Structure formats: structure tokens, C-alpha cells
């Protein structure tokens, strides 16, 4: 459920915030670039990350002015760091936080650094994740982007297709090929800020420089940075830790800049241990299930041929046809994203037969779908699912051609004696999956 959104007055501006959790630690989260605190809870990756933080804290989330649920501001009135500090103080006052630990992610770290140095009486600890002290290359920071690189990035942002995520190959390279994630991240960006606001906020971040205040921070500080971060190089985090007295620096494995992507449990575990002295492993419900992925082949081409409205009507008929078969074979629709479906079954034979009927049914609409099935352990995350079993099914599905159903060797083994026949497609290394898998095509006998 989405937490209740409240508003704090900062000058004449309304700042949207939420308070989540009942832990002993008061923690204020400063998000990077743009945000939308209600969309957070609609995204399973972000919701899981925030729920873990709230499991040991009383967590404040807020949208910076100009983003998300907070008041929009004209470009000529974009906030200074001082005004943003006023917003943090207003939110803390409204929530009844006299003092709190600060968690800054990416650009949110610069605000936390300045706040901790300016208001040590209101700051119990400082945690920075993927953050930087300055964002422009110079002799002191040769690893930071140059002004020319920033100009190229802003030119890309200005012409960005809003249906596509911005620069995902650097924000979250481990998920760049995940169609569902791409769509969710693009939606998150659209709802967090308008194109003009996102561009203006990017431009505003470029001259931020808090290097001179690092030595003035005298609260316990933890600096976390992933070793392969392609957006903000780890040298930026190491520099911060080297210049804050007594700061602890931890370089973590991974290449994603987004803290809630990749092995987020490692990040949350380090934060929890630093702030509370203990670390709890996340509790996850794991079950064995059969996972089916389907998606339309060449959907972008068909959409361009038909036009927006005709494609929308055809997609609705496709969705209806898929759901009819899912109900018939006692499957459970987990989610749909654009032209794809994620479905689970308690038996692999029903999943195979359901996939065949879906392929046949949508073909009558003039569409071809591909499908992939894997049986394995999955994680139940609210109404969503995750884990290596889901990733394996997705990779198997991505290998299928139009009108084809591919399955893992586990599925082939489990349906032995059911009358379903298979053609061996060989062993394959699936992206992000540790061991090679033997893949089979399910064929009609």
C-alpha cells in the first residue's frame, strides 16, 4: 500500500513527504535528481529497497521542489542548495524529527553533505551512496565529466523519446536489456518531472561543488560506492571519504548507479549495520513455480504500420485473448508491460499447453508471440515475483522466434510422460545466469 503523502511548507512552496516504518532510527532519504514518492511504491524494485530501509528506521521520503508531488517551480526560480536545505528542515519539523541520520543517493548526497556541515546539531549520521562532491572535471577531479560531456548528455535528454528510459546503460547496465524494467524506469522518469524540468535540474546540478565543506563534517559518516559505477566513478566516493574526518569508505561489487538495482540488499545491510550496529538478512518467501513469459514479436513495427489507435485496439484484443487462456489453464497473471505478460503456474504441463493456445489465439489476430517457460524457485515480493527463476524464464523467452515456445531442461524433465514432445536446441549461456542451460522447443505431437 502507498503510504500517506503529507505536505510541509517551506517558504511558499509545498514539499511532499511520507513517513514510513517504526524503527528506532530517524532517517531522512535525499533521492537523486528527480523523484515521485507515490510512484516509488508502484515499482517493485524501489518499493523493496525502501521497505528494507523502513524495517529498521522511521524513514522520511520527500520530493524536492520541482519534482514529483511537490510544487513545480519556474526554471528561472530553480532552488539553490540553501533553499533545498530549508526544504529538508521543513520536512523534518513537520514530521517531528529534531535530529536524524541523512542518507543521500547520487546528487542527493551533495545536499546531505552541506546539511550535515551546516546543521550538525540536527544530524546524527551521514550515509552517502554513489555520491559526488563536484560534477565537473578538473585537475582535482579528472574522473568527473567534462562540460562538453555534460552538454552532449543534455542534448540527448532534450531529444529523448519519453517512452524510453534515459541513459539506462549507465544508470543500470545490469537491467538495460530487461524490457519490463525499461518501461517502468521510463514511466518513473515521466511522472517524476516534465522534460523541461528534468533538463533544468540536470543543468542546475552541474556547478554544484561542496568540496570545501567536507572537512567541516564531524558526524559519523559512511560512504558507499559500487566499483563498476558507470555514472559516478568510485573515485568520487573515495575522494569524499578521504576528506571527511573519520569517514568510512566501502567499495561494493556491481556496476549499477541506481542503489535499488543490483544487489540492493548489500547496500541496505551496510547502512543498517552502520546506523544500528546490527544487520538483518531480508526475509523472503520462496516457492517453486513455473514461470511463463510471452511477448509480441516486432511490436514496434506493427504499431508504426497501424497507427496509435488501431494498435491500441489490437493490443487490447491480444490482452483479452491471453487472459482468457490464463484463466482456462489456472495460471496467475503477475503483470503485463506493453505487449508482454508474466504468468505463473503450479504445474509445467499446464503452462506449456496454455502457451500453445496463446500462440494459436493471437495468431488469429494477425500477431506472432514468442514464449519461454522455466520451473524453479522464485521470490514472492508482495504481488510481484523475482529471483533467478524469473530471470531464467525471461532469458529463455528472449531466445524464441515468433510462434515458438522454448523451455528449460527442468520443464522438459518435469513433464515426462505427459505426451508433450521436445526438440533439443542445445546448451546456452543465459545472460546473468551462472550455469549454462539446455534449451528445448516444445512441439505438438
N, C-alpha and C positions, 0 to 999 in steps of 0.2 A: 504494500500500500504506500502511496505517496505521502510523505509527512506533510503536516500542515505548514503552509507558507505564510509567513508574517512579514511585516514591513517596519523598518526603522527609519526615522527621519534623520538625514544628515544634511544640515543646512536646509535647502528647499528641495532636496532630492529624496525619493523613496528608494530604500535599499531592501530588496527581497532577501529573506533569510529563513532557514529552517534549523531547528534543534532536534537532534536525533541521538538516542542512546541514553543510558542512565549510569554510565561508568563513573569512577572516582576522579577521572582526569578531565578538566575542561580543555577542549581542543578546538581551535579556530582554523579552518581549512581555507587557504587562499589558492584558488584554482588558477591555472594558466590561461592567458589570452582571453577566450570567451567561454561562457558557460550558460547553462539553463538548469536551475536546481530541480525543476519538476521533470524535465526530460532525463535527468540523471537516473531517476528511478524506473524509467521505461527501458533502459539499456541494461541487459543482464550483467555485462562486464563491469560497468560503473557501479551499478547497484550492489554487486558483490563486494567490490572494493570499499565502498562507503559503509556497508553493513559490518564489515570486518573492523573498520576503524571505530565505528559506534559501539562495537561489542565491549570495548574497554574504556570508552570515554563518553563524555557529554559533548557531542560534536556539533559545531556550528558550520553550516554551509551558507554561502551568500553569493549572489550575483553582483559583480562590480557594476557600478553605474555605467549605463550604456549597453549592457548585455542582459540576456535572459529576461527575468521577470522584473528587474529593476528599471527605474525610469531611463528612457533614452535621453541622450544629450546631444545638442548640435555639435558638428565636427569642430567648430571654432571654440567650443567650450569643453573640449576633452579634458578629463581630470588630470591634475598633477599628482605626483606621489603623495604630496601633503594632503590633498583632498581625499585620496584613497585611504590614507591613514585615518582621516576623520570618519570615513565610512566604516572602517573596522571598529573604531571606538564606539560609534553609534550602535552597531550591531551588538557588540559586547555589552554595552549599557542596557540595551533593550532586552537582552537575554539574561541579564543579571550576573554577568561574568565580571568580577572585579579583576581577576588575573587569569591568564590562560596560556597554554602552550600554543605555539604557532606552527602550522605545517604549510610550507609554501611549495607548490609544484610549478616547475618551469618558471615562467615570468612572474608567477605569484611569489616566488622566492625573493625577488628584489624588494617587494613591498614588505615582506616579513623581516628582511634584514634591516630596513630603515625603521620599522616599527620597534623591533627589539632594541635597537640602539637608542631610539628616541624615548621610548616608554619602558625602561627596564622594570619599573615598579608594577607594570601590568603584564609582564611577560615572564612565565615560569621556565620555559624552554623553547628552543628553536630547532625545527627539523626542516631540512631543505632536500628536495628531490628533483634531480635533473635541472638544477637552477644555475644562474649565472650572475656575475657582478657587473659585467658590461657586455654589450652585444655587438660591438664593432671592433674589428681587428685593429691592433696597433702593436708596437714593439713589446708591450707588456702582455698582450693577449693575441698572439699570432694565430691561434686556433679559432678565433671568433670570425664570423662572416665579415667580408668587406662591404663597404657601402654599395659597390657595384653588384655584389651578390644579393644584397637586400633589394635593390631596385629591380633585379630580374625576378625575384620572388614576388614582389608586389605587382609586377606586370602580369605574372601568372595568376595571382589572386584576382586581379581586376577582370580577367577574361575567363575565370573559372566557370565551368558548367555547374550550376547549383545541384544537379543530380549526382555529381561525382564528388568524392572527398578531396580535400586539398592536401597535396603533398604527402599522401599516406605512406609512400615508400620511405619517407624519412621519419614521420611520426610513429608509425607502427609497421615496420617492414615484415614482421612475422605474420601479420594478418592482411598484407596488401593483396594477396590472391584470394581472400575469403570474400565471396560475393555478398553474403549477408552482412558481414561486418562493414564492408564498404558502404552499403546502403544505409546502415544505421549511423555510421560516422558522418556521412553526408547530411543526413537529416538533423543530427545533433548540431552540426555547423550552421545549417539554415535557420534553425529555431533559436540558436544562441545569439546571433547577431545578423543584421542585414549585411549585404555585400559591402556597402559603403562604410558601415560601422566597423566591420571586421578589418577592412583595409586601413581605416583611420587609426584603429587601435594598434595594428601592426606598426604603422609609421610612428605612432607615439612611443612605442617600446624601444625603438632603435637608439635614441640618445640616452636612455636610462643608464646611469653609472653610479653604483654605490660602493665602489672600491675604497673610497676614503673613509667610510664609516665602519668597515669591517673590524678594525682594531678597537672600536668603541663598544663592541658587543661583549657582555660579561655574564651571559646566561648559558647554561649547558646547551651545547649545540651538536647536532648530528647532521652530517652531510652525506647523502646517498646519491650515487650516480651509477648508471649501467655502463659497463666497459665499452660496449659497442654502440652507444647512443649516437645516431647519425644527425640528430637535430642540434643538440648541445653536447659538444665533445666532453669527455670526462675530465680533461684538463681544467675546464671551467669550475667543476665542483672541487677539484683538488686545490685550486687557487683560493677558493673561498675558505676552505678548511685551514689552509696554511696561514691565512691572515686573520682568523678569528681566534683569540686566545683560548687554548684548551679544546678546540673543536675536534670532534672525532670524524674521520673520513672513512667511508666504506664504499669500495668499488664492487658492484654486484654484476653477476653474469647477465647477458642479454643485450639486445640491440634496439629495443623499443624505447622511444622517448616517453610515450604515454604510460604513466605509472600504473594504470589499471589494466594494461595489456601485458601479456607475457606472464612471468611468474610473479604475479602481484602479491601472493602470499608471503614471499620472501621479504618484499618491501614492508608490508604491514607488520610482519613479525619483528623486523628490526625496529620499527617505530614503537611497537608495543613494548618491547623489552627495554628500549632506551627510556621511555616515559614512565613505565610501571615497575621495571625490574624483573618482569616475568614475560614468558611468551607462551601463548596457547596455540596449538595447531587447529586449523579450521575444521569444524565438524561438517562433514558432507555425507549425505545419503547416497549410497552407491547400489545400483541394481544391475542385473543382467537384462538386456533388452535388445531387440532387433531394430535397427535404425534404417529408415528408407529416405533417401534424398531423390527428388525429381526436379528437373528444370527444363524449360523450353529451349530448344536449340535455335540459334540465330534469331533470338527475340528482338534484338535491336534492329536488324534488317527488316523484319516483318513489321515492326512498329513504324519504321520510316515509310514503308510501302503503303500501309493502311491509313496513316494519319492518327492523331491522338485519340479522337473519339471512337473511331472504328476499332482501334487496338484496345482501348479500354473496355469496350463491349465484348470483344473476343476474349480478353483476359478474364472477364467475369464469368463467361461461359466455361472457360478452361477450369477456373477455380471450382465452379459448381460440379463439373464432371469429376474432378479429383476427389472432392469431399464426399460425393455420392459413393465412390468405391471405398474410400477410407472407412466410412460408416458400415458398409456392407461386410468388410473383412475385419471389423472390430479393431481398427487401428486408432491411434490417438494423434491428432494434428497438434504438433508443438508450436509451429509458427510458419508463416508464409512471408516471403520477402520478394516483392516484384513478381517474377514468374517462377519462383521455386517454392517447394514445400519440404518441410522436415516433419517426418511422421515416425512414430514408434509402434511396435507390435510386441505381443508376448510370445509370438511364435514365428520362426523364419519362413515356413511354408506359406502361411497366410500373407506375409509380406511380399513374397515372390509373386503369388497369384494376384495380389492387389496391384502390384506394379505392372503386370502384364495387362490387366484390364484398364489401367490408367493410360498406358501407351496406346492401346487399341481405341479407347474412347476419345482421346484428344486428337487422334489421327483423323477421326471423322469431322473434326472442326478445321482440318487443314493444318494442324500443328504437329510437330515432332518433339517428343520429350525424351530425354535420357534419364536413366535411373541407376542408382547404386545402393547396395544393401550390405550391411555388416552386422554381425551379432557380437556383442561384447559388453563390458562393464561401462556404465555411464553414470554421471553425477546428476542428481536431481537438484536444481537450483531454482527454488520457487516453482513457477510454471514453466521454466525453461530447463534445458539439459545441457551438459557439457562433458568434457573428458575425452580421452583418447579414442573411445569407441565412436563418438560422434565425428571426430576428425577423420578417422579411418573411413567411415561411410562416405563422408564428403569427398575424400580423395578418390575413392573407388568410383563414385558417381561422375567425377570430372573426367575420367578416362573413357566413359561410354560415348558411343556415337548416337546420332538421332535414331530413336526407335529401339535402342539396345538397353538391356538390363545386365549389369555386371554385379557380381557378388564376390565376397572374400571367401577364402578356403573354409573358414569357420562355418559360413552359411551352407556351403556345399556339403560339409561333413554332417551338419545337424539335420538336413532334410533327406538323408539317405533313406531309401525305401518309400519315398513319397510319390514317386513317378515323375519327378522333375529331373530333367536332363541338363547336362552342362558341357560346355566346350572350354578346354583349358586355354587360357590366354597368357600363361607364363608367369614367372615371378617378377615383381616390380618393387622398386623402392618408392614409397609414397612420401611426399614432402611432409616433413615434420613428424613422421612415424619412425620409431627407432629401427624396427626389423623389417626386412623385405616381406611382402605378402604375395601369395599365389592368387591370381585373379581368374575368375571363370565367368563365361557368359551363360546366363540361364536361357535355354532354348525350349521351344514347345516340342513335346514328344510325338 
